[in-house]
């Protein structure tokens, strides 16, 4: 059986170098999952597309293990209908249909305390409810609050953005002004 010539043997080498950036852009821009954006990836897995802020720089998803690794432009706060969340510059978790478990890099403010988000589940899409596991409790929220990605408010601009927090998030305790 005759072997086919490699692509760059057929074309002049200058054409191969000119096409290389285009090939790389389509091959790696969406990670291993093939999704075109983080919003599409989440929606294809039964989760609302606006779970993460609009400052996603890149992401990768290993469909065999479920590992989702999201890189944000910077650590930031995001305001959802129900409250405030803090995202580190890297958020990771295991993505499966209807769930993101083992979450790292995401905290939720609850009664002046910052609690880590450990998991997110949409058990029954018809119910319109999403469950957040914040370690000590599970919080039931409307899925509709997470349809659009929230703005990413830089951590250093929290006062200017009207968040009204004093102190540092790393201390897990904040007081309202």
TATA-V504116 format. One record per residue. N is the residue number from 0. PHI is phi in whole degrees, 0 to 359 (none if undefined). OMEGA is omega in whole degrees, 0 to 359 (999 if undefined). D_LAST is the distance of its C-alpha to the last C-alpha in Angstrom with 1 decimal. Layout:
# TATA-V504116
((N,PHI,OMEGA,D_LAST) (N,PHI,OMEGA,D_LAST))
This chain:
# TATA-V504116
((0,none,183,76.8) (1,278,178,75.8) (2,279,176,72.3) (3,278,179,70.3) (4,288,176,69.4) (5,301,184,65.7) (6,306,184,63.8) (7,285,175,63.8) (8,283,181,67.6) (9,285,181,68.2) (10,266,174,66.0) (11,299,184,66.2) (12,299,179,63.8) (13,293,178,61.9) (14,292,179,61.1) (15,296,179,59.7) (16,293,179,57.3) (17,290,181,56.3) (18,274,183,55.5) (19,303,179,53.7) (20,300,179,50.2) (21,295,178,50.6) (22,298,181,51.7) (23,296,180,48.8) (24,299,181,46.3) (25,284,182,47.6) (26,283,191,48.2) (27,239,185,44.8) (28,291,183,42.1) (29,253,181,41.5) (30,76,184,41.9) (31,285,187,44.5) (32,279,183,43.7) (33,88,178,45.0) (34,286,183,42.0) (35,274,177,41.1) (36,209,178,37.3) (37,296,178,34.8) (38,298,178,34.2) (39,295,179,38.0) (40,299,179,38.2) (41,298,180,35.6) (42,296,178,37.3) (43,294,178,40.7) (44,253,173,39.5) (45,77,178,38.3) (46,246,177,34.5) (47,291,184,32.4) (48,288,183,32.3) (49,260,179,28.6) (50,293,183,27.5) (51,256,181,26.7) (52,293,185,24.8) (53,283,182,26.9) (54,256,179,27.0) (55,289,180,29.9) (56,273,178,32.2) (57,200,176,34.9) (58,206,173,35.8) (59,222,179,38.8) (60,222,176,40.0) (61,266,185,43.0) (62,293,180,44.6) (63,284,180,46.8) (64,262,182,44.1) (65,88,184,41.2) (66,294,176,39.0) (67,247,179,36.4) (68,235,183,34.8) (69,244,177,32.2) (70,251,176,31.1) (71,262,179,28.1) (72,300,181,28.0) (73,197,172,24.9) (74,297,183,22.2) (75,200,173,19.6) (76,261,176,17.0) (77,220,180,18.4) (78,259,174,17.2) (79,255,180,19.8) (80,306,187,20.2) (81,269,183,19.1) (82,165,188,16.1) (83,238,177,15.3) (84,234,175,17.9) (85,238,180,18.4) (86,243,173,21.9) (87,286,182,23.6) (88,290,175,26.3) (89,229,177,28.9) (90,239,181,28.8) (91,230,175,32.0) (92,181,178,33.5) (93,258,184,36.8) (94,265,172,37.4) (95,225,184,39.9) (96,294,178,40.5) (97,80,184,37.6) (98,207,169,35.6) (99,231,185,33.7) (100,246,179,33.9) (101,65,185,33.1) (102,291,177,30.0) (103,227,176,28.7) (104,100,183,25.8) (105,222,178,23.5) (106,234,181,20.5) (107,235,178,18.7) (108,278,178,15.3) (109,223,178,16.2) (110,50,177,14.2) (111,71,177,11.7) (112,249,174,15.0) (113,259,182,16.6) (114,247,180,20.2) (115,289,173,23.1) (116,280,183,24.9) (117,260,181,28.5) (118,193,180,30.2) (119,223,184,30.4) (120,222,168,33.3) (121,248,185,34.7) (122,287,181,37.5) (123,229,183,38.8) (124,303,180,38.2) (125,291,182,39.5) (126,286,182,36.8) (127,73,183,34.0) (128,243,175,31.9) (129,240,181,30.5) (130,255,175,29.7) (131,252,175,27.1) (132,269,181,28.0) (133,250,175,24.8) (134,84,184,26.9) (135,275,183,26.3) (136,202,172,26.6) (137,245,183,27.7) (138,248,179,25.6) (139,263,181,27.5) (140,229,177,26.3) (141,284,178,28.2) (142,300,182,30.0) (143,299,178,29.5) (144,289,185,25.8) (145,239,180,27.2) (146,286,181,30.0) (147,248,178,28.5) (148,297,179,26.8) (149,283,175,23.1) (150,293,178,22.0) (151,261,181,21.3) (152,264,182,18.1) (153,306,182,18.8) (154,303,181,16.7) (155,286,180,16.5) (156,255,186,15.2) (157,300,181,12.2) (158,289,180,9.8) (159,293,181,12.7) (160,276,178,13.4) (161,82,179,10.3) (162,286,175,9.5) (163,76,180,5.8) (164,255,175,6.6) (165,241,180,6.9) (166,99,183,10.5) (167,244,179,13.6) (168,298,182,14.8) (169,299,178,18.0) (170,281,179,16.7) (171,63,180,16.2) (172,229,180,13.2) (173,232,176,9.6) (174,239,177,6.5) (175,282,177,3.8) (176,284,999,0.0))
